Amino acid sequence: MIYENENIPAETIPHYMWMQCEDGSGSLHNENQDIVVEYDMVLRQYRMYIGRNQNWRDIPGGYMLKLFKAFAEEEVRRIIGNPS
């Protein structure tokens, strides 16, 4: 898989932005530019900076980047409530 340096708006959370790097890592930032989620597709791990468990966890089996982002956005929305 080839990754590119890109900034992409979150699909389901207004004012949140994915920052993705060519090395397969990236992060989701809130409207204040704080990192909410960090990931590494090479190591297949992610970390949530909100909620109780802020340790690195394995990305669910078989998730490619697009599916992981959808999963992560759903988790963020569950933790912070459903922003509109």
mmCIF file of the N, C-alpha and C atoms, coordinates in Angstrom:
data_MODEL
# 
_entry.id   MODEL 
# 
loop_
_atom_site.group_PDB 
_atom_site.id 
_atom_site.type_symbol 
_atom_site.label_atom_id 
_atom_site.label_alt_id 
_atom_site.label_comp_id 
_atom_site.label_asym_id 
_atom_site.label_entity_id 
_atom_site.label_seq_id 
_atom_site.pdbx_PDB_ins_code 
_atom_site.Cartn_x 
_atom_site.Cartn_y 
_atom_site.Cartn_z 
_atom_site.occupancy 
_atom_site.B_iso_or_equiv 
_atom_site.pdbx_formal_charge 
_atom_site.auth_seq_id 
_atom_site.auth_comp_id 
_atom_site.auth_asym_id 
_atom_site.auth_atom_id 
_atom_site.pdbx_PDB_model_num 
ATOM 1   N N  . MET A 1 1  ? 0.837   -1.186 0.000  1.00 0.00 ? 1  MET A N  1 
ATOM 2   C CA . MET A 1 1  ? 0.000   0.000  0.000  1.00 0.00 ? 1  MET A CA 1 
ATOM 3   C C  . MET A 1 1  ? 0.875   1.239  0.000  1.00 0.00 ? 1  MET A C  1 
ATOM 4   N N  . ILE A 1 2  ? 0.552   2.182  -0.833 1.00 0.00 ? 2  ILE A N  1 
ATOM 5   C CA . ILE A 1 2  ? 1.285   3.446  -0.894 1.00 0.00 ? 2  ILE A CA 1 
ATOM 6   C C  . ILE A 1 2  ? 0.430   4.514  -0.217 1.00 0.00 ? 2  ILE A C  1 
ATOM 7   N N  . TYR A 1 3  ? 1.026   5.212  0.730  1.00 0.00 ? 3  TYR A N  1 
ATOM 8   C CA . TYR A 1 3  ? 0.335   6.281  1.444  1.00 0.00 ? 3  TYR A CA 1 
ATOM 9   C C  . TYR A 1 3  ? 0.893   7.618  0.975  1.00 0.00 ? 3  TYR A C  1 
ATOM 10  N N  . GLU A 1 4  ? 0.110   8.663  1.091  1.00 0.00 ? 4  GLU A N  1 
ATOM 11  C CA . GLU A 1 4  ? 0.543   10.005 0.731  1.00 0.00 ? 4  GLU A CA 1 
ATOM 12  C C  . GLU A 1 4  ? 0.307   10.939 1.911  1.00 0.00 ? 4  GLU A C  1 
ATOM 13  N N  . ASN A 1 5  ? 1.090   12.011 1.959  1.00 0.00 ? 5  ASN A N  1 
ATOM 14  C CA . ASN A 1 5  ? 0.848   13.049 2.956  1.00 0.00 ? 5  ASN A CA 1 
ATOM 15  C C  . ASN A 1 5  ? -0.401  13.816 2.538  1.00 0.00 ? 5  ASN A C  1 
ATOM 16  N N  . GLU A 1 6  ? -1.432  13.748 3.359  1.00 0.00 ? 6  GLU A N  1 
ATOM 17  C CA . GLU A 1 6  ? -2.693  14.410 3.042  1.00 0.00 ? 6  GLU A CA 1 
ATOM 18  C C  . GLU A 1 6  ? -3.396  14.861 4.306  1.00 0.00 ? 6  GLU A C  1 
ATOM 19  N N  . ASN A 1 7  ? -4.194  15.903 4.174  1.00 0.00 ? 7  ASN A N  1 
ATOM 20  C CA . ASN A 1 7  ? -5.123  16.331 5.217  1.00 0.00 ? 7  ASN A CA 1 
ATOM 21  C C  . ASN A 1 7  ? -6.514  16.150 4.642  1.00 0.00 ? 7  ASN A C  1 
ATOM 22  N N  . ILE A 1 8  ? -7.329  15.352 5.333  1.00 0.00 ? 8  ILE A N  1 
ATOM 23  C CA . ILE A 1 8  ? -8.644  14.978 4.819  1.00 0.00 ? 8  ILE A CA 1 
ATOM 24  C C  . ILE A 1 8  ? -9.687  15.212 5.902  1.00 0.00 ? 8  ILE A C  1 
ATOM 25  N N  . PRO A 1 9  ? -10.766 15.941 5.587  1.00 0.00 ? 9  PRO A N  1 
ATOM 26  C CA . PRO A 1 9  ? -11.822 16.138 6.587  1.00 0.00 ? 9  PRO A CA 1 
ATOM 27  C C  . PRO A 1 9  ? -12.426 14.797 7.015  1.00 0.00 ? 9  PRO A C  1 
ATOM 28  N N  . ALA A 1 10 ? -12.738 14.679 8.291  1.00 0.00 ? 10 ALA A N  1 
ATOM 29  C CA . ALA A 1 10 ? -13.433 13.492 8.790  1.00 0.00 ? 10 ALA A CA 1 
ATOM 30  C C  . ALA A 1 10 ? -14.799 13.419 8.119  1.00 0.00 ? 10 ALA A C  1 
ATOM 31  N N  . GLU A 1 11 ? -15.229 12.213 7.809  1.00 0.00 ? 11 GLU A N  1 
ATOM 32  C CA . GLU A 1 11 ? -16.498 12.056 7.097  1.00 0.00 ? 11 GLU A CA 1 
ATOM 33  C C  . GLU A 1 11 ? -17.712 12.250 7.984  1.00 0.00 ? 11 GLU A C  1 
ATOM 34  N N  . THR A 1 12 ? -17.602 11.915 9.267  1.00 0.00 ? 12 THR A N  1 
ATOM 35  C CA . THR A 1 12 ? -18.801 11.933 10.118 1.00 0.00 ? 12 THR A CA 1 
ATOM 36  C C  . THR A 1 12 ? -18.709 12.877 11.316 1.00 0.00 ? 12 THR A C  1 
ATOM 37  N N  . ILE A 1 13 ? -17.584 13.576 11.458 1.00 0.00 ? 13 ILE A N  1 
ATOM 38  C CA . ILE A 1 13 ? -17.437 14.488 12.598 1.00 0.00 ? 13 ILE A CA 1 
ATOM 39  C C  . ILE A 1 13 ? -17.063 15.868 12.062 1.00 0.00 ? 13 ILE A C  1 
ATOM 40  N N  . PRO A 1 14 ? -17.993 16.813 12.128 1.00 0.00 ? 14 PRO A N  1 
ATOM 41  C CA . PRO A 1 14 ? -17.716 18.149 11.610 1.00 0.00 ? 14 PRO A CA 1 
ATOM 42  C C  . PRO A 1 14 ? -16.500 18.791 12.277 1.00 0.00 ? 14 PRO A C  1 
ATOM 43  N N  . HIS A 1 15 ? -15.695 19.482 11.482 1.00 0.00 ? 15 HIS A N  1 
ATOM 44  C CA . HIS A 1 15 ? -14.539 20.258 11.943 1.00 0.00 ? 15 HIS A CA 1 
ATOM 45  C C  . HIS A 1 15 ? -13.364 19.404 12.414 1.00 0.00 ? 15 HIS A C  1 
ATOM 46  N N  . TYR A 1 16 ? -13.418 18.104 12.229 1.00 0.00 ? 16 TYR A N  1 
ATOM 47  C CA . TYR A 1 16 ? -12.292 17.224 12.551 1.00 0.00 ? 16 TYR A CA 1 
ATOM 48  C C  . TYR A 1 16 ? -11.539 16.911 11.264 1.00 0.00 ? 16 TYR A C  1 
ATOM 49  N N  . MET A 1 17 ? -10.213 16.722 11.373 1.00 0.00 ? 17 MET A N  1 
ATOM 50  C CA . MET A 1 17 ? -9.369  16.529 10.198 1.00 0.00 ? 17 MET A CA 1 
ATOM 51  C C  . MET A 1 17 ? -8.403  15.365 10.407 1.00 0.00 ? 17 MET A C  1 
ATOM 52  N N  . TRP A 1 18 ? -8.346  14.476 9.412  1.00 0.00 ? 18 TRP A N  1 
ATOM 53  C CA . TRP A 1 18 ? -7.344  13.416 9.389  1.00 0.00 ? 18 TRP A CA 1 
ATOM 54  C C  . TRP A 1 18 ? -6.071  13.960 8.773  1.00 0.00 ? 18 TRP A C  1 
ATOM 55  N N  . MET A 1 19 ? -4.952  13.731 9.407  1.00 0.00 ? 19 MET A N  1 
ATOM 56  C CA . MET A 1 19 ? -3.642  14.067 8.854  1.00 0.00 ? 19 MET A CA 1 
ATOM 57  C C  . MET A 1 19 ? -2.921  12.753 8.647  1.00 0.00 ? 19 MET A C  1 
ATOM 58  N N  . GLN A 1 20 ? -2.702  12.419 7.393  1.00 0.00 ? 20 GLN A N  1 
ATOM 59  C CA . GLN A 1 20 ? -2.123  11.121 7.079  1.00 0.00 ? 20 GLN A CA 1 
ATOM 60  C C  . GLN A 1 20 ? -0.750  11.331 6.451  1.00 0.00 ? 20 GLN A C  1 
ATOM 61  N N  . CYS A 1 21 ? 0.192   10.469 6.819  1.00 0.00 ? 21 CYS A N  1 
ATOM 62  C CA . CYS A 1 21 ? 1.588   10.586 6.392  1.00 0.00 ? 21 CYS A CA 1 
ATOM 63  C C  . CYS A 1 21 ? 1.968   9.447  5.454  1.00 0.00 ? 21 CYS A C  1 
ATOM 64  N N  . GLU A 1 22 ? 2.972   9.703  4.645  1.00 0.00 ? 22 GLU A N  1 
ATOM 65  C CA . GLU A 1 22 ? 3.382   8.710  3.647  1.00 0.00 ? 22 GLU A CA 1 
ATOM 66  C C  . GLU A 1 22 ? 3.975   7.445  4.259  1.00 0.00 ? 22 GLU A C  1 
ATOM 67  N N  . ASP A 1 23 ? 4.354   7.491  5.531  1.00 0.00 ? 23 ASP A N  1 
ATOM 68  C CA . ASP A 1 23 ? 4.910   6.292  6.179  1.00 0.00 ? 23 ASP A CA 1 
ATOM 69  C C  . ASP A 1 23 ? 3.833   5.356  6.737  1.00 0.00 ? 23 ASP A C  1 
ATOM 70  N N  . GLY A 1 24 ? 2.545   5.695  6.510  1.00 0.00 ? 24 GLY A N  1 
ATOM 71  C CA . GLY A 1 24 ? 1.457   4.842  6.981  1.00 0.00 ? 24 GLY A CA 1 
ATOM 72  C C  . GLY A 1 24 ? 0.913   5.223  8.341  1.00 0.00 ? 24 GLY A C  1 
ATOM 73  N N  . SER A 1 25 ? 1.443   6.290  8.919  1.00 0.00 ? 25 SER A N  1 
ATOM 74  C CA . SER A 1 25 ? 0.932   6.761  10.205 1.00 0.00 ? 25 SER A CA 1 
ATOM 75  C C  . SER A 1 25 ? 0.017   7.957  9.960  1.00 0.00 ? 25 SER A C  1 
ATOM 76  N N  . GLY A 1 26 ? -0.672  8.368  11.009 1.00 0.00 ? 26 GLY A N  1 
ATOM 77  C CA . GLY A 1 26 ? -1.526  9.536  10.881 1.00 0.00 ? 26 GLY A CA 1 
ATOM 78  C C  . GLY A 1 26 ? -2.274  9.786  12.167 1.00 0.00 ? 26 GLY A C  1 
ATOM 79  N N  . SER A 1 27 ? -3.145  10.801 12.114 1.00 0.00 ? 27 SER A N  1 
ATOM 80  C CA . SER A 1 27 ? -3.888  11.175 13.309 1.00 0.00 ? 27 SER A CA 1 
ATOM 81  C C  . SER A 1 27 ? -5.150  11.928 12.931 1.00 0.00 ? 27 SER A C  1 
ATOM 82  N N  . LEU A 1 28 ? -6.097  11.907 13.848 1.00 0.00 ? 28 LEU A N  1 
ATOM 83  C CA . LEU A 1 28 ? -7.332  12.665 13.728 1.00 0.00 ? 28 LEU A CA 1 
ATOM 84  C C  . LEU A 1 28 ? -7.250  13.822 14.709 1.00 0.00 ? 28 LEU A C  1 
ATOM 85  N N  . HIS A 1 29 ? -7.495  15.035 14.221 1.00 0.00 ? 29 HIS A N  1 
ATOM 86  C CA . HIS A 1 29 ? -7.405  16.240 15.044 1.00 0.00 ? 29 HIS A CA 1 
ATOM 87  C C  . HIS A 1 29 ? -8.786  16.864 15.185 1.00 0.00 ? 29 HIS A C  1 
ATOM 88  N N  . ASN A 1 30 ? -9.064  17.401 16.375 1.00 0.00 ? 30 ASN A N  1 
ATOM 89  C CA . ASN A 1 30 ? -10.339 18.087 16.592 1.00 0.00 ? 30 ASN A CA 1 
ATOM 90  C C  . ASN A 1 30 ? -10.241 19.538 16.119 1.00 0.00 ? 30 ASN A C  1 
ATOM 91  N N  . GLU A 1 31 ? -11.294 20.283 16.346 1.00 0.00 ? 31 GLU A N  1 
ATOM 92  C CA . GLU A 1 31 ? -11.350 21.676 15.872 1.00 0.00 ? 31 GLU A CA 1 
ATOM 93  C C  . GLU A 1 31 ? -10.297 22.565 16.532 1.00 0.00 ? 31 GLU A C  1 
ATOM 94  N N  . ASN A 1 32 ? -9.738  22.145 17.668 1.00 0.00 ? 32 ASN A N  1 
ATOM 95  C CA . ASN A 1 32 ? -8.683  22.899 18.353 1.00 0.00 ? 32 ASN A CA 1 
ATOM 96  C C  . ASN A 1 32 ? -7.283  22.420 17.970 1.00 0.00 ? 32 ASN A C  1 
ATOM 97  N N  . GLN A 1 33 ? -7.207  21.537 16.971 1.00 0.00 ? 33 GLN A N  1 
ATOM 98  C CA . GLN A 1 33 ? -5.949  20.944 16.497 1.00 0.00 ? 33 GLN A CA 1 
ATOM 99  C C  . GLN A 1 33 ? -5.341  19.948 17.478 1.00 0.00 ? 33 GLN A C  1 
ATOM 100 N N  . ASP A 1 34 ? -6.110  19.523 18.485 1.00 0.00 ? 34 ASP A N  1 
ATOM 101 C CA . ASP A 1 34 ? -5.637  18.497 19.415 1.00 0.00 ? 34 ASP A CA 1 
ATOM 102 C C  . ASP A 1 34 ? -5.751  17.124 18.748 1.00 0.00 ? 34 ASP A C  1 
ATOM 103 N N  . ILE A 1 35 ? -4.780  16.259 18.993 1.00 0.00 ? 35 ILE A N  1 
ATOM 104 C CA . ILE A 1 35 ? -4.853  14.895 18.467 1.00 0.00 ? 35 ILE A CA 1 
ATOM 105 C C  . ILE A 1 35 ? -5.857  14.103 19.289 1.00 0.00 ? 35 ILE A C  1 
ATOM 106 N N  . VAL A 1 36 ? -6.794  13.468 18.599 1.00 0.00 ? 36 VAL A N  1 
ATOM 107 C CA . VAL A 1 36 ? -7.819  12.661 19.235 1.00 0.00 ? 36 VAL A CA 1 
ATOM 108 C C  . VAL A 1 36 ? -7.517  11.176 19.046 1.00 0.00 ? 36 VAL A C  1 
ATOM 109 N N  . VAL A 1 37 ? -7.045  10.813 17.850 1.00 0.00 ? 37 VAL A N  1 
ATOM 110 C CA . VAL A 1 37 ? -6.690  9.433  17.514 1.00 0.00 ? 37 VAL A CA 1 
ATOM 111 C C  . VAL A 1 37 ? -5.374  9.461  16.751 1.00 0.00 ? 37 VAL A C  1 
ATOM 112 N N  . GLU A 1 38 ? -4.531  8.511  17.042 1.00 0.00 ? 38 GLU A N  1 
ATOM 113 C CA . GLU A 1 38 ? -3.266  8.346  16.323 1.00 0.00 ? 38 GLU A CA 1 
ATOM 114 C C  . GLU A 1 38 ? -3.209  6.906  15.827 1.00 0.00 ? 38 GLU A C  1 
ATOM 115 N N  . TYR A 1 39 ? -2.663  6.677  14.628 1.00 0.00 ? 39 TYR A N  1 
ATOM 116 C CA . TYR A 1 39 ? -2.594  5.318  14.111 1.00 0.00 ? 39 TYR A CA 1 
ATOM 117 C C  . TYR A 1 39 ? -1.288  5.058  13.379 1.00 0.00 ? 39 TYR A C  1 
ATOM 118 N N  . ASP A 1 40 ? -0.986  3.781  13.238 1.00 0.00 ? 40 ASP A N  1 
ATOM 119 C CA . ASP A 1 40 ? 0.172   3.325  12.465 1.00 0.00 ? 40 ASP A CA 1 
ATOM 120 C C  . ASP A 1 40 ? -0.281  2.096  11.689 1.00 0.00 ? 40 ASP A C  1 
ATOM 121 N N  . MET A 1 41 ? -0.476  2.247  10.384 1.00 0.00 ? 41 MET A N  1 
ATOM 122 C CA . MET A 1 41 ? -0.959  1.142  9.569  1.00 0.00 ? 41 MET A CA 1 
ATOM 123 C C  . MET A 1 41 ? 0.113   0.088  9.336  1.00 0.00 ? 41 MET A C  1 
ATOM 124 N N  . VAL A 1 42 ? 1.381   0.439  9.481  1.00 0.00 ? 42 VAL A N  1 
ATOM 125 C CA . VAL A 1 42 ? 2.450   -0.547 9.319  1.00 0.00 ? 42 VAL A CA 1 
ATOM 126 C C  . VAL A 1 42 ? 2.456   -1.502 10.517 1.00 0.00 ? 42 VAL A C  1 
ATOM 127 N N  . LEU A 1 43 ? 2.395   -0.945 11.719 1.00 0.00 ? 43 LEU A N  1 
ATOM 128 C CA . LEU A 1 43 ? 2.342   -1.767 12.932 1.00 0.00 ? 43 LEU A CA 1 
ATOM 129 C C  . LEU A 1 43 ? 0.938   -2.279 13.226 1.00 0.00 ? 43 LEU A C  1 
ATOM 130 N N  . ARG A 1 44 ? -0.079  -1.710 12.520 1.00 0.00 ? 44 ARG A N  1 
ATOM 131 C CA . ARG A 1 44 ? -1.487  -2.093 12.671 1.00 0.00 ? 44 ARG A CA 1 
ATOM 132 C C  . ARG A 1 44 ? -1.987  -1.799 14.089 1.00 0.00 ? 44 ARG A C  1 
ATOM 133 N N  . GLN A 1 45 ? -1.649  -0.592 14.583 1.00 0.00 ? 45 GLN A N  1 
ATOM 134 C CA . GLN A 1 45 ? -2.069  -0.182 15.919 1.00 0.00 ? 45 GLN A CA 1 
ATOM 135 C C  . GLN A 1 45 ? -2.629  1.235  15.902 1.00 0.00 ? 45 GLN A C  1 
ATOM 136 N N  . TYR A 1 46 ? -3.431  1.547  16.927 1.00 0.00 ? 46 TYR A N  1 
ATOM 137 C CA . TYR A 1 46 ? -3.974  2.895  17.091 1.00 0.00 ? 46 TYR A CA 1 
ATOM 138 C C  . TYR A 1 46 ? -4.054  3.227  18.569 1.00 0.00 ? 46 TYR A C  1 
ATOM 139 N N  . ARG A 1 47 ? -4.192  4.522  18.832 1.00 0.00 ? 47 ARG A N  1 
ATOM 140 C CA . ARG A 1 47 ? -4.329  5.020  20.210 1.00 0.00 ? 47 ARG A CA 1 
ATOM 141 C C  . ARG A 1 47 ? -5.368  6.137  20.205 1.00 0.00 ? 47 ARG A C  1 
ATOM 142 N N  . MET A 1 48 ? -6.296  6.053  21.173 1.00 0.00 ? 48 MET A N  1 
ATOM 143 C CA . MET A 1 48 ? -7.282  7.111  21.369 1.00 0.00 ? 48 MET A CA 1 
ATOM 144 C C  . MET A 1 48 ? -6.782  8.005  22.499 1.00 0.00 ? 48 MET A C  1 
ATOM 145 N N  . TYR A 1 49 ? -6.803  9.297  22.285 1.00 0.00 ? 49 TYR A N  1 
ATOM 146 C CA . TYR A 1 49 ? -6.384  10.232 23.334 1.00 0.00 ? 49 TYR A CA 1 
ATOM 147 C C  . TYR A 1 49 ? -7.567  10.760 24.135 1.00 0.00 ? 49 TYR A C  1 
ATOM 148 N N  . ILE A 1 50 ? -8.721  10.163 23.912 1.00 0.00 ? 50 ILE A N  1 
ATOM 149 C CA . ILE A 1 50 ? -9.921  10.479 24.692 1.00 0.00 ? 50 ILE A CA 1 
ATOM 150 C C  . ILE A 1 50 ? -10.429 9.163  25.271 1.00 0.00 ? 50 ILE A C  1 
ATOM 151 N N  . GLY A 1 51 ? -11.228 9.249  26.297 1.00 0.00 ? 51 GLY A N  1 
ATOM 152 C CA . GLY A 1 51 ? -11.716 8.022  26.926 1.00 0.00 ? 51 GLY A CA 1 
ATOM 153 C C  . GLY A 1 51 ? -10.728 7.498  27.959 1.00 0.00 ? 51 GLY A C  1 
ATOM 154 N N  . ARG A 1 52 ? -11.048 6.372  28.521 1.00 0.00 ? 52 ARG A N  1 
ATOM 155 C CA . ARG A 1 52 ? -10.244 5.816  29.620 1.00 0.00 ? 52 ARG A CA 1 
ATOM 156 C C  . ARG A 1 52 ? -8.985  5.106  29.159 1.00 0.00 ? 52 ARG A C  1 
ATOM 157 N N  . ASN A 1 53 ? -9.059  4.358  28.073 1.00 0.00 ? 53 ASN A N  1 
ATOM 158 C CA . ASN A 1 53 ? -7.928  3.557  27.629 1.00 0.00 ? 53 ASN A CA 1 
ATOM 159 C C  . ASN A 1 53 ? -7.143  4.315  26.562 1.00 0.00 ? 53 ASN A C  1 
ATOM 160 N N  . GLN A 1 54 ? -5.995  4.868  26.932 1.00 0.00 ? 54 GLN A N  1 
ATOM 161 C CA . GLN A 1 54 ? -5.178  5.623  25.990 1.00 0.00 ? 54 GLN A CA 1 
ATOM 162 C C  . GLN A 1 54 ? -3.930  4.856  25.570 1.00 0.00 ? 54 GLN A C  1 
ATOM 163 N N  . ASN A 1 55 ? -3.951  3.536  25.785 1.00 0.00 ? 55 ASN A N  1 
ATOM 164 C CA . ASN A 1 55 ? -2.841  2.686  25.368 1.00 0.00 ? 55 ASN A CA 1 
ATOM 165 C C  . ASN A 1 55 ? -2.968  2.350  23.888 1.00 0.00 ? 55 ASN A C  1 
ATOM 166 N N  . TRP A 1 56 ? -1.849  1.931  23.291 1.00 0.00 ? 56 TRP A N  1 
ATOM 167 C CA . TRP A 1 56 ? -1.877  1.452  21.920 1.00 0.00 ? 56 TRP A CA 1 
ATOM 168 C C  . TRP A 1 56 ? -2.672  0.152  21.875 1.00 0.00 ? 56 TRP A C  1 
ATOM 169 N N  . ARG A 1 57 ? -3.518  0.023  20.852 1.00 0.00 ? 57 ARG A N  1 
ATOM 170 C CA . ARG A 1 57 ? -4.332  -1.175 20.654 1.00 0.00 ? 57 ARG A CA 1 
ATOM 171 C C  . ARG A 1 57 ? -4.185  -1.647 19.212 1.00 0.00 ? 57 ARG A C  1 
ATOM 172 N N  . ASP A 1 58 ? -4.452  -2.911 18.982 1.00 0.00 ? 58 ASP A N  1 
ATOM 173 C CA . ASP A 1 58 ? -4.401  -3.435 17.621 1.00 0.00 ? 58 ASP A CA 1 
ATOM 174 C C  . ASP A 1 58 ? -5.593  -2.933 16.812 1.00 0.00 ? 58 ASP A C  1 
ATOM 175 N N  . ILE A 1 59 ? -5.337  -2.580 15.569 1.00 0.00 ? 59 ILE A N  1 
ATOM 176 C CA . ILE A 1 59 ? -6.419  -2.219 14.656 1.00 0.00 ? 59 ILE A CA 1 
ATOM 177 C C  . ILE A 1 59 ? -7.217  -3.499 14.388 1.00 0.00 ? 59 ILE A C  1 
ATOM 178 N N  . PRO A 1 60 ? -8.556  -3.409 14.436 1.00 0.00 ? 60 PRO A N  1 
ATOM 179 C CA . PRO A 1 60 ? -9.358  -4.615 14.209 1.00 0.00 ? 60 PRO A CA 1 
ATOM 180 C C  . PRO A 1 60 ? -8.956  -5.350 12.926 1.00 0.00 ? 60 PRO A C  1 
ATOM 181 N N  . GLY A 1 61 ? -8.953  -6.666 12.984 1.00 0.00 ? 61 GLY A N  1 
ATOM 182 C CA . GLY A 1 61 ? -8.488  -7.519 11.891 1.00 0.00 ? 61 GLY A CA 1 
ATOM 183 C C  . GLY A 1 61 ? -9.088  -7.188 10.539 1.00 0.00 ? 61 GLY A C  1 
ATOM 184 N N  . GLY A 1 62 ? -8.231  -7.076 9.557  1.00 0.00 ? 62 GLY A N  1 
ATOM 185 C CA . GLY A 1 62 ? -8.668  -6.885 8.187  1.00 0.00 ? 62 GLY A CA 1 
ATOM 186 C C  . GLY A 1 62 ? -8.995  -5.456 7.803  1.00 0.00 ? 62 GLY A C  1 
ATOM 187 N N  . TYR A 1 63 ? -8.973  -4.514 8.749  1.00 0.00 ? 63 TYR A N  1 
ATOM 188 C CA . TYR A 1 63 ? -9.320  -3.135 8.418  1.00 0.00 ? 63 TYR A CA 1 
ATOM 189 C C  . TYR A 1 63 ? -8.205  -2.471 7.625  1.00 0.00 ? 63 TYR A C  1 
ATOM 190 N N  . MET A 1 64 ? -8.553  -1.982 6.462  1.00 0.00 ? 64 MET A N  1 
ATOM 191 C CA . MET A 1 64 ? -7.641  -1.139 5.704  1.00 0.00 ? 64 MET A CA 1 
ATOM 192 C C  . MET A 1 64 ? -7.898  0.287  6.188  1.00 0.00 ? 64 MET A C  1 
ATOM 193 N N  . LEU A 1 65 ? -7.178  1.262  5.644  1.00 0.00 ? 65 LEU A N  1 
ATOM 194 C CA . LEU A 1 65 ? -7.236  2.631  6.159  1.00 0.00 ? 65 LEU A CA 1 
ATOM 195 C C  . LEU A 1 65 ? -8.655  3.201  6.154  1.00 0.00 ? 65 LEU A C  1 
ATOM 196 N N  . LYS A 1 66 ? -9.383  3.048  5.072  1.00 0.00 ? 66 LYS A N  1 
ATOM 197 C CA . LYS A 1 66 ? -10.731 3.624  5.000  1.00 0.00 ? 66 LYS A CA 1 
ATOM 198 C C  . LYS A 1 66 ? -11.652 3.020  6.058  1.00 0.00 ? 66 LYS A C  1 
ATOM 199 N N  . LEU A 1 67 ? -11.612 1.703  6.221  1.00 0.00 ? 67 LEU A N  1 
ATOM 200 C CA . LEU A 1 67 ? -12.439 1.061  7.251  1.00 0.00 ? 67 LEU A CA 1 
ATOM 201 C C  . LEU A 1 67 ? -11.994 1.442  8.656  1.00 0.00 ? 67 LEU A C  1 
ATOM 202 N N  . PHE A 1 68 ? -10.678 1.578  8.847  1.00 0.00 ? 68 PHE A N  1 
ATOM 203 C CA . PHE A 1 68 ? -10.198 1.988  10.161 1.00 0.00 ? 68 PHE A CA 1 
ATOM 204 C C  . PHE A 1 68 ? -10.701 3.391  10.505 1.00 0.00 ? 68 PHE A C  1 
ATOM 205 N N  . LYS A 1 69 ? -10.627 4.312  9.541  1.00 0.00 ? 69 LYS A N  1 
ATOM 206 C CA . LYS A 1 69 ? -11.090 5.681  9.802  1.00 0.00 ? 69 LYS A CA 1 
ATOM 207 C C  . LYS A 1 69 ? -12.565 5.703  10.180 1.00 0.00 ? 69 LYS A C  1 
ATOM 208 N N  . ALA A 1 70 ? -13.390 4.926  9.485  1.00 0.00 ? 70 ALA A N  1 
ATOM 209 C CA . ALA A 1 70 ? -14.817 4.857  9.816  1.00 0.00 ? 70 ALA A CA 1 
ATOM 210 C C  . ALA A 1 70 ? -15.004 4.311  11.229 1.00 0.00 ? 70 ALA A C  1 
ATOM 211 N N  . PHE A 1 71 ? -14.266 3.252  11.566 1.00 0.00 ? 71 PHE A N  1 
ATOM 212 C CA . PHE A 1 71 ? -14.308 2.670  12.911 1.00 0.00 ? 71 PHE A CA 1 
ATOM 213 C C  . PHE A 1 71 ? -13.894 3.703  13.958 1.00 0.00 ? 71 PHE A C  1 
ATOM 214 N N  . ALA A 1 72 ? -12.782 4.402  13.719 1.00 0.00 ? 72 ALA A N  1 
ATOM 215 C CA . ALA A 1 72 ? -12.264 5.379  14.683 1.00 0.00 ? 72 ALA A CA 1 
ATOM 216 C C  . ALA A 1 72 ? -13.234 6.543  14.865 1.00 0.00 ? 72 ALA A C  1 
ATOM 217 N N  . GLU A 1 73 ? -13.805 7.036  13.767 1.00 0.00 ? 73 GLU A N  1 
ATOM 218 C CA . GLU A 1 73 ? -14.774 8.129  13.883 1.00 0.00 ? 73 GLU A CA 1 
ATOM 219 C C  . GLU A 1 73 ? -15.990 7.698  14.688 1.00 0.00 ? 73 GLU A C  1 
ATOM 220 N N  . GLU A 1 74 ? -16.436 6.473  14.494 1.00 0.00 ? 74 GLU A N  1 
ATOM 221 C CA . GLU A 1 74 ? -17.568 5.961  15.272 1.00 0.00 ? 74 GLU A CA 1 
ATOM 222 C C  . GLU A 1 74 ? -17.219 5.896  16.760 1.00 0.00 ? 74 GLU A C  1 
ATOM 223 N N  . GLU A 1 75 ? -16.006 5.445  17.070 1.00 0.00 ? 75 GLU A N  1 
ATOM 224 C CA . GLU A 1 75 ? -15.565 5.384  18.469 1.00 0.00 ? 75 GLU A CA 1 
ATOM 225 C C  . GLU A 1 75 ? -15.482 6.786  19.078 1.00 0.00 ? 75 GLU A C  1 
ATOM 226 N N  . VAL A 1 76 ? -14.938 7.740  18.339 1.00 0.00 ? 76 VAL A N  1 
ATOM 227 C CA . VAL A 1 76 ? -14.846 9.120  18.837 1.00 0.00 ? 76 VAL A CA 1 
ATOM 228 C C  . VAL A 1 76 ? -16.234 9.663  19.096 1.00 0.00 ? 76 VAL A C  1 
ATOM 229 N N  . ARG A 1 77 ? -17.142 9.471  18.157 1.00 0.00 ? 77 ARG A N  1 
ATOM 230 C CA . ARG A 1 77 ? -18.513 9.967  18.330 1.00 0.00 ? 77 ARG A CA 1 
ATOM 231 C C  . ARG A 1 77 ? -19.184 9.315  19.540 1.00 0.00 ? 77 ARG A C  1 
ATOM 232 N N  . ARG A 1 78 ? -18.914 8.038  19.762 1.00 0.00 ? 78 ARG A N  1 
ATOM 233 C CA . ARG A 1 78 ? -19.486 7.339  20.914 1.00 0.00 ? 78 ARG A CA 1 
ATOM 234 C C  . ARG A 1 78 ? -18.960 7.939  22.226 1.00 0.00 ? 78 ARG A C  1 
ATOM 235 N N  . ILE A 1 79 ? -17.666 8.278  22.259 1.00 0.00 ? 79 ILE A N  1 
ATOM 236 C CA . ILE A 1 79 ? -17.046 8.792  23.483 1.00 0.00 ? 79 ILE A CA 1 
ATOM 237 C C  . ILE A 1 79 ? -17.447 10.241 23.758 1.00 0.00 ? 79 ILE A C  1 
ATOM 238 N N  . ILE A 1 80 ? -17.435 11.091 22.728 1.00 0.00 ? 80 ILE A N  1 
ATOM 239 C CA . ILE A 1 80 ? -17.706 12.516 22.945 1.00 0.00 ? 80 ILE A CA 1 
ATOM 240 C C  . ILE A 1 80 ? -19.168 12.885 22.757 1.00 0.00 ? 80 ILE A C  1 
ATOM 241 N N  . GLY A 1 81 ? -19.959 11.951 22.298 1.00 0.00 ? 81 GLY A N  1 
ATOM 242 C CA . GLY A 1 81 ? -21.333 12.259 21.946 1.00 0.00 ? 81 GLY A CA 1 
ATOM 243 C C  . GLY A 1 81 ? -21.386 12.469 20.442 1.00 0.00 ? 81 GLY A C  1 
ATOM 244 N N  . ASN A 1 82 ? -22.536 12.640 19.907 1.00 0.00 ? 82 ASN A N  1 
ATOM 245 C CA . ASN A 1 82 ? -22.694 12.720 18.461 1.00 0.00 ? 82 ASN A CA 1 
ATOM 246 C C  . ASN A 1 82 ? -22.748 14.180 18.022 1.00 0.00 ? 82 ASN A C  1 
ATOM 247 N N  . PRO A 1 83 ? -21.588 14.796 17.664 1.00 0.00 ? 83 PRO A N  1 
ATOM 248 C CA . PRO A 1 83 ? -21.611 16.198 17.264 1.00 0.00 ? 83 PRO A CA 1 
ATOM 249 C C  . PRO A 1 83 ? -22.354 16.382 15.953 1.00 0.00 ? 83 PRO A C  1 
ATOM 250 N N  . SER A 1 84 ? -23.006 17.512 15.812 1.00 0.00 ? 84 SER A N  1 
ATOM 251 C CA . SER A 1 84 ? -23.720 17.784 14.562 1.00 0.00 ? 84 SER A CA 1 
ATOM 252 C C  . SER A 1 84 ? -23.276 19.095 13.971 1.00 0.00 ? 84 SER A C  1 
# 
